Amino acid sequence: AIKNGINKVNNDTDLRIAFTAEVREFLRNNKEFDLRHYLAPGRDFVQETVEHRLKVMGSVNKARLY
């Protein structure tokens, strides 16, 4: 789609789903209730997802610094 000119992609819902899924998985497998511990896997997975999408969309190193 990007190669054909699509230049707007909504990522919010997918990132929220990824975050929630990872937190649920952590809580299912651990008895930890300290949010610093169960939010970290969600945050890390969102970062991995964003990095992957930046590569797929050809946007790596294209940010402008003003």
Secondary structure, DSSP 8 states (H G I E B T S, - for coil): -TTTT------HHHHHHHHHHHHHHHHHH-----HHHHHHHHHHHHHHHHHHHHHHTT-TT-----
